[in-house]
């Protein structure tokens, strides 16, 4: 459909909907002057709209207070609009050090500059919802994606591929815009899930916020096989792949309740464990089991008055001699597990005394799952949390 025909169809929609209020048009000559003054050119569709239908409008609300189509007018911000919009694809800046996620003090100025460039350069604000971080629809006027409409929210930018101004307006008027946004978000999440875990792990390890972690070098597979032979077990494949290809443990990983950071023990550190070849106590990880372990109220809840280590495991002998990797002697009643990570949260929270330890089940029906122990309790992280998912959570800063 020709541009003039599309504009006529939109004009008819406006005429039928009495709640829509168009603002007066702007003269083409004024648009030309502003383009020359600031050194950029408006997308053809948008220019045609503001010069023939209306330079701004009040539309039906799309969310909260987001109903005002902003006019194109002279403003100091147009100086920034002339600078190239730096993005070509959607971005989540909460997960990108370039925009301040996890930045140290000496990186803040640089990350602020990157954030300012992305949120100001090469774009015009079409609509803005100020509530709770809101939704801001922007028209890209310079850069590789010139002519497209993108969505900005508190987490980043979502690209609407090849969505021109009139495409966006028609979707808006036909109440299909948010459906498209939902589909794009779902697609984005699916693509993230398809990313191979090791590729994501290596990418996260390269982030500036994770470069303070002191990684041990990987170990040869021969050492892993020797460990398995000594303990009469077969270690989970994800764990073996990581310690032989990436790192055999580390120090100072981010642990939210720790002053000094967490410790991820090397395989050698755990060689003194005595009960790896015995099955893990639990044989299933069902909703019923998780409820039993994690409830925090009631006479059977685990806590200072009813620690799980005496109420459920009181008859099981503690390891003797005790391996140095156990955060507490009580935890050594857990057979068939590698207590591979200690969060060092005892010192950071003396009052709570969390003493959290993560362990990888290496024997029994739940082999490969990650569970956690604390001073009074024991719980699975999720129904099917594996070693790779723990590593990713640790690198993304989700370890409590």
C-alpha positions in Angstrom: 0.0 0.0 0.0 1.3 3.5 -0.9 2.2 5.9 1.9 -0.7 8.2 1.0 -3.2 5.3 1.1 -2.0 4.2 4.5 -2.3 7.7 5.9 -5.9 7.9 4.5 -6.8 4.7 6.3 -5.3 6.0 9.6 -7.2 9.2 9.1 -10.5 7.2 8.8 -9.7 5.4 12.1 -9.1 8.7 13.8 -12.4 10.1 12.4 -14.4 7.1 13.8 -12.8 7.3 17.3 -14.0 10.4 19.0 -11.6 9.9 21.9 -8.6 10.5 19.7 -7.4 14.1 19.5 -4.9 15.1 16.9 -2.6 18.1 17.4 -2.1 20.6 14.7 0.3 19.6 11.9 3.7 21.1 11.6 4.7 22.8 8.3 7.2 20.9 6.1 9.4 24.0 5.9 9.8 23.9 9.7 10.7 20.3 9.6 13.4 21.0 6.9 14.8 23.8 9.0 15.1 21.6 12.1 16.7 18.8 10.2 19.3 21.1 8.7 19.9 22.7 12.1 20.6 19.5 13.9 22.0 17.3 11.1 19.6 14.4 10.7 16.6 13.4 8.6 13.3 12.2 9.9 12.0 8.8 8.6 9.7 9.4 5.7 6.6 7.9 7.3 6.9 9.9 10.5 7.6 13.1 8.5 4.5 12.5 6.4 2.3 11.9 9.5 3.3 15.0 11.4 2.9 17.3 8.4 -0.4 15.9 7.1 -2.3 14.3 10.0 -1.1 15.7 13.3 2.1 16.6 15.1 1.2 14.6 18.2 -2.0 13.2 19.5 -4.0 11.9 22.5 -4.8 8.2 21.9 -6.5 5.5 23.9 -4.2 4.6 26.8 -1.8 1.7 26.2 -0.7 1.4 29.8 -1.3 3.7 32.8 -0.6 7.2 31.6 0.9 6.3 28.3 -1.5 7.9 25.8 0.2 11.1 24.5 2.0 10.9 21.2 4.7 13.5 21.6 5.0 16.3 19.0 8.2 17.0 17.0 9.6 20.3 18.1 12.8 22.3 18.5 14.7 21.1 21.6 18.3 20.9 22.8 17.8 17.1 22.8 17.7 17.1 19.1 21.5 17.6 19.2 21.7 14.1 20.6 19.2 12.7 18.1 21.7 13.5 15.4 24.3 11.1 17.0 24.0 7.5 15.8 21.8 5.2 17.9 24.4 2.6 19.0 22.3 -0.6 19.2 21.3 -3.0 16.5 19.6 -5.7 18.6 17.7 -5.9 21.9 19.7 -5.6 25.0 19.2 -6.2 28.8 21.5 -3.7 30.4 21.0 -5.1 33.9 23.2 -8.1 32.7 25.8 -6.0 30.9 28.8 -4.4 32.6 28.9 -1.7 29.9 25.8 -0.2 31.5 26.8 -0.4 35.1 25.7 -3.9 36.1 28.3 -4.9 38.8 30.6 -2.0 38.0 33.3 -0.9 40.5 33.5 2.7 41.5 36.2 3.5 38.8 34.0 2.0 36.1 30.8 4.0 36.9 31.7 7.1 34.8 32.4 4.9 31.8 29.2 2.9 32.2 27.1 6.1 32.7 28.4 7.4 29.4 27.4 4.2 27.7 24.0 4.3 29.3 23.5 7.9 28.3 24.5 7.2 24.7 22.0 4.3 24.4 19.1 6.2 26.0 19.6 9.5 24.3 21.5 9.2 20.9 19.7 8.8 17.6 16.1 8.6 18.9 12.9 10.6 19.4 10.5 9.7 22.2 7.1 8.9 20.7 5.2 7.9 23.9 6.3 7.6 27.6 4.7 6.0 30.6 6.4 7.4 33.8 4.9 4.8 36.2 7.2 2.2 37.7 10.0 2.6 35.2 7.3 2.6 32.5 7.3 2.0 28.8 8.9 4.4 26.4 8.4 4.0 22.7 11.2 5.6 20.7 11.7 6.2 17.0 15.2 5.6 15.7 16.3 8.5 13.5 20.0 7.7 13.0 22.2 4.6 12.9 21.8 1.2 11.4 18.2 0.8 12.6 17.0 4.2 11.4 13.2 4.2 10.8 12.4 1.5 13.4 10.3 1.9 16.6 11.9 0.3 19.7 10.6 -0.2 23.2 12.6 0.9 26.3 11.7 -0.2 29.8 13.6 -0.4 33.1 15.5 -3.5 31.9 16.7 -2.4 28.5 15.6 -2.0 24.9 13.4 -4.3 22.9 13.8 -4.1 19.1 10.6 -4.4 17.0 12.2 -5.8 13.9 11.4 -3.8 10.7 8.6 -2.0 12.6 8.2 1.4 11.0 6.3 4.3 12.5 3.1 3.6 10.6 3.5 -0.2 11.4 3.7 0.7 15.0 0.8 3.1 14.9 -1.4 0.6 13.1 -0.6 -2.1 15.7 -1.3 0.4 18.4 -4.7 1.4 17.0 -5.7 -2.2 16.3 -4.7 -3.2 19.9 -2.1 -5.7 18.6 1.0 -3.9 19.8 1.4 -5.5 23.2 0.6 -8.9 21.8 3.6 -8.4 19.5 5.8 -7.3 22.4 4.8 -10.4 24.4 5.7 -12.6 21.5 9.1 -10.9 21.1 9.8 -11.2 24.8 8.9 -14.9 24.7 11.2 -15.4 21.6 14.0 -13.6 23.4 13.7 -15.9 26.4 13.6 -19.0 24.2 16.7 -17.9 22.4 18.4 -17.4 25.8 17.5 -21.0 26.8 18.9 -22.3 23.6 22.3 -20.8 24.3 24.7 -23.7 25.2 25.3 -23.5 29.0 29.1 -23.6 28.6 29.0 -20.7 26.2 26.9 -18.7 28.6 29.2 -19.6 31.5 32.3 -18.4 29.6 30.5 -15.2 28.6 29.6 -14.5 32.2 33.1 -15.3 33.4 34.4 -12.6 31.1 32.2 -9.9 32.6 34.1 -7.3 34.6 32.1 -8.0 37.7 33.3 -11.6 37.7 37.0 -10.9 36.9 37.7 -10.5 40.7 37.1 -14.2 41.1 40.3 -16.2 41.6 39.8 -19.3 39.4 41.9 -22.4 39.7 43.2 -23.9 36.4 41.3 -26.9 35.0 42.6 -30.4 35.7 43.3 -33.3 33.3 40.6 -35.9 32.9 43.1 -38.5 34.2 42.9 -36.9 37.7 39.1 -37.1 37.6 39.2 -40.7 36.6 41.6 -41.5 39.4 39.3 -39.7 41.9 36.4 -41.7 40.7 38.3 -45.0 41.0 39.5 -44.2 44.6 35.9 -43.4 45.7 34.1 -46.0 43.5 31.8 -43.4 41.9 31.1 -41.7 38.6 30.9 -37.9 38.9 28.1 -36.0 37.1 29.1 -35.0 33.5 28.4 -31.3 33.9 30.8 -31.1 36.9 33.5 -33.1 35.1 33.2 -31.0 32.0 33.6 -27.8 34.0 36.6 -28.8 36.1 38.5 -30.2 33.1 37.7 -27.5 30.6 37.2 -24.3 32.6 38.3 -24.3 36.2 38.8 -26.7 39.1 37.2 -24.4 41.7 37.8 -20.8 42.7 37.9 -18.3 45.6 36.0 -15.1 46.2 32.9 -15.7 44.1 30.1 -13.3 44.8 28.1 -14.5 47.8 25.5 -11.9 48.9 25.8 -12.5 52.7 29.6 -12.9 52.8 32.3 -10.4 53.5 35.1 -12.3 51.8 33.2 -14.1 49.1 32.5 -17.8 48.6 34.9 -20.7 48.1 34.4 -23.3 45.3 36.6 -26.2 46.4 38.9 -28.1 44.1 38.5 -31.8 43.5 41.7 -32.4 45.4 40.3 -30.6 48.4 37.5 -33.1 48.5 39.6 -36.2 48.1 39.4 -36.9 51.9 35.6 -37.3 51.9 34.7 -40.8 53.2 31.1 -41.6 52.1 30.9 -40.6 48.5 30.0 -44.2 47.4 27.0 -44.4 49.7 23.6 -43.3 48.4 22.2 -39.8 49.3 19.6 -39.9 52.1 16.6 -38.8 49.9 15.5 -40.8 46.9 13.1 -38.2 45.4 12.8 -34.5 45.1 9.0 -34.0 45.0 6.7 -31.2 46.1 6.0 -33.2 49.3 9.7 -33.5 50.2 10.4 -29.9 49.4 7.5 -28.8 51.6 8.7 -30.9 54.4 12.2 -29.5 54.2 11.4 -25.8 53.6 8.4 -25.0 55.8 9.2 -22.3 58.3 6.2 -22.4 60.6 4.7 -25.2 62.7 6.1 -27.6 65.3 7.9 -29.7 62.6 9.5 -26.7 60.9 13.3 -26.8 61.0 15.0 -24.0 62.9 17.0 -23.2 66.1 14.5 -25.2 68.3 14.3 -28.1 65.8 17.5 -28.4 63.7 17.3 -31.0 61.0 20.7 -32.3 61.9 19.5 -33.7 65.2 15.8 -34.4 64.4 16.2 -36.2 61.1 19.9 -37.2 61.0 20.6 -37.7 64.7 21.3 -41.4 64.4 23.8 -41.1 61.5 27.5 -40.8 62.6 29.4 -37.7 61.6 32.4 -38.2 59.4 35.6 -39.2 61.3 38.1 -37.9 60.6 36.3 -34.9 59.4 37.2 -33.5 55.9 38.2 -29.9 56.0 35.7 -29.0 53.3 32.6 -29.5 55.5 31.3 -26.1 56.7 29.9 -27.9 59.8 30.5 -31.4 61.2 26.7 -31.8 61.1 26.6 -31.6 57.3 28.9 -34.7 57.1 25.8 -36.9 57.7 25.0 -36.3 54.1 26.4 -39.3 52.2 26.9 -39.4 48.4 27.5 -35.7 48.0 30.4 -33.4 47.1 30.2 -30.3 49.4 31.9 -28.3 46.7 31.0 -24.7 47.7 31.0 -22.8 51.0 29.4 -19.3 50.9 31.4 -17.9 53.8 28.3 -16.3 55.2 29.0 -17.1 58.9 31.2 -14.0 59.3 29.0 -11.7 57.3 25.9 -12.7 59.3 27.2 -13.6 62.8 23.7 -13.2 64.3 22.1 -15.5 61.8 25.0 -17.9 61.4 23.8 -19.2 58.0 26.9 -21.3 57.3 25.6 -22.1 53.9 27.1 -24.9 51.9 26.2 -26.1 48.4 26.7 -29.8 47.5 26.4 -31.9 44.4 24.7 -35.2 44.7 26.9 -37.9 43.2 25.1 -41.1 44.3 21.5 -42.3 44.4 18.4 -41.4 42.3 19.0 -37.6 42.6 22.5 -37.7 41.2 23.4 -34.5 39.5 21.2 -32.2 41.6 22.4 -29.3 43.7 21.1 -29.0 47.3 22.1 -26.6 50.1 22.7 -27.0 53.8 22.4 -24.3 56.5 22.9 -24.2 60.3 19.4 -25.7 61.0 18.1 -26.7 57.6 18.6 -28.6 54.4 16.8 -27.9 51.1 17.0 -28.5 47.3 17.7 -25.3 45.4 15.0 -26.1 42.9 13.3 -29.3 41.6 16.0 -30.0 39.0 18.9 -27.6 39.7 22.1 -28.9 38.2 25.7 -27.9 38.4 25.7 -25.7 35.3 22.6 -23.9 36.6 24.4 -23.3 39.9 27.4 -21.9 38.1 25.3 -19.6 36.0 23.4 -18.3 39.1 26.7 -17.7 40.9 28.1 -15.7 38.0 24.9 -13.7 37.7 25.0 -12.9 41.4 22.0 -14.9 42.5 23.8 -16.9 45.2 22.4 -15.9 48.6 
